[in-house]
Amino acid sequence: MVSSTIGGTGSLDAPRETTPKAAAAPYPWIISPFIDLAFVCGGGVIFFLAVNYLYLGWRVPDSVHNDPASWWLMTVGFLAQHIFADSHNSATYLRIWGSAEDQARFKFHRTWLAYSTVPMFILGLSVPGLTGTFVYIYLITVFWHYTAQTFGIALIYCYKRGYIMSQTEKEIFRWFMFSMVGFVSVRSFCFKEFSPSNFFGVDIPFWGPWNPVFYNIARFLFIGMTVAFVIMLVRKYFKENKIFPWQSMMLVLTVAGLGLSRDMANAMFWFFVPGFFHGSQYLAVCLSYYLKERNMPNGMNSWDIGKIALGAPGLKYIGLVVLSGVFFYVGIPHFFMQIGFNYSLVGGLVLACVNYHHFITDAAIWRLRDPRCRKWLIS
């Protein structure tokens, strides 16, 4: 097993081979109670949705000149975008370029798959309308990506808290989540009002409308899987006296709010969820993996773990991913703007290229069936 040591001074050594330690009870949090509640489970999203509604009602802050509440919410939202959402892509690169074992296992993802983004980027710059198509593909797959990540983290909390599901129960949970993805996706193909026509200045095509029968089928399957999931939870409570972890339930409800809400409520979810839910939870999981791989001591309390996460090793990690995220999403568009390209066009193209690589790589590197990955994520 590849691991390394956090020294007494807070220094971080490179990963090295160590002898596996005796099994211990799983730590119940990913980082700590507060960080998990605010930045993993959706507490931050709920808080800022409530503040947004209290001061602005059912509208997204759209100008820093309107009123102080809009200024603060826009500032917080865009800071979260840069600190959490943009940087979480870079955390994937630190994983596949981490230990020698990971570099060998994910050689394809850090070489050929990464190289394939170069012709994609050149085509987007050269062929009119192609960037809009790339961004559209991103938009119709991003909710699947969010839901897949939410499902995986919900399972982590279940394992950590002793809520062990049988294979059948796990599949019911999985297909409940992905039937929601199917419903949201099919709805966007059947009804144009659920498909954006412009994304921050980039014109988006519409691959529809599909026959409404597909929408009815997707809705029927989603309702059926929702009923099956609720029955499973109730049955498990009465038969095994097991209650679904509240952390997992918060995760499910937050991503469901993102996918199933409509109109301005949906816009409000999309304003806060990328930073304070998806990006921040990804960074929390990656940071936890990063520190545990470097042999963070077992049996530590949540306060000490929080101090390590916010100490020199954790801040070094966060600094690396934030700066590299700024390079991708701010630096590259600004460079190409200086030589005559449209900033919004290049920004959308970078978003599409980076996430094309990110989505595929994520599906390979975070697998609870992988013993090594499972060890660090659940311990």
VENSUL-V544863 format. One record per backbone hydrogen bond with DSSP energy under -0.5 kcal/mol. CO is the residue of the C=O (numbers start at 1). NH is the residue of the N-H. If there is no record, write none. Layout:
BEGIN
co = {CO:CO}
nh = {NH:NH}
END
This chain:
BEGIN
co = {1:3:5:5:7:11:11:16:32:33:34:35:36:36:37:38:42:43:44:45:46:47:48:49:50:51:52:52:53:57:63:67:68:69:70:71:72:73:74:75:76:77:78:79:80:80:81:84:85:86:86:87:88:89:89:90:91:92:93:95:99:100:101:102:104:106:107:108:108:111:112:114:115:115:116:117:118:119:120:121:122:123:126:127:127:129:130:131:132:133:134:135:136:137:138:138:139:141:142:143:144:145:146:147:148:149:150:151:152:153:154:155:156:157:158:159:162:163:166:167:168:169:170:171:172:173:174:175:176:177:178:179:180:181:182:183:184:185:186:187:189:189:191:192:197:198:199:201:202:206:211:211:212:213:214:215:216:217:218:219:220:221:222:223:224:225:226:227:228:229:230:231:232:233:234:235:236:236:237:245:246:247:248:249:250:251:252:253:254:255:256:257:262:262:263:264:265:266:267:268:269:270:272:273:273:274:275:277:278:279:280:281:282:283:284:285:286:287:288:289:290:291:292:293:295:297:301:302:303:304:305:306:308:308:311:312:313:314:315:316:317:318:319:320:321:322:323:324:325:326:326:327:330:331:332:333:334:335:336:337:342:343:344:345:346:347:348:349:350:351:352:353:354:355:356:357:358:359:360:361:361:362:365:367:369:370:371:372:373:374:375:379}
nh = {18:16:7:13:10:7:13:3:36:37:38:39:40:41:43:44:46:47:48:49:50:51:52:53:54:55:56:57:57:59:66:71:72:73:74:75:76:77:78:79:80:81:82:83:84:85:86:88:89:89:90:91:92:92:93:94:95:96:97:98:103:104:105:106:107:110:111:111:113:115:116:117:118:119:120:121:122:123:124:125:126:127:128:130:131:133:134:135:136:137:138:139:140:141:141:142:143:145:146:147:148:149:150:151:152:153:154:155:156:157:158:159:160:161:163:162:164:165:170:171:172:173:174:175:176:177:178:179:180:181:182:183:184:185:186:187:188:189:190:191:209:210:194:195:204:200:202:203:199:208:214:215:216:217:218:219:220:221:222:223:224:225:226:227:228:229:230:231:232:233:234:235:236:237:238:239:240:242:241:249:250:251:252:253:254:255:256:257:258:259:260:261:265:266:267:268:269:270:271:272:273:274:276:277:278:279:280:281:282:283:284:285:286:287:288:289:290:291:292:293:294:296:295:4:6:300:305:306:307:308:309:310:311:314:315:316:317:318:319:320:321:322:323:324:325:326:327:328:329:330:331:332:334:335:336:337:338:339:341:340:346:347:348:349:350:351:352:353:354:355:356:357:358:359:360:361:362:363:364:364:365:366:367:370:371:374:375:376:377:378:379:27}
END
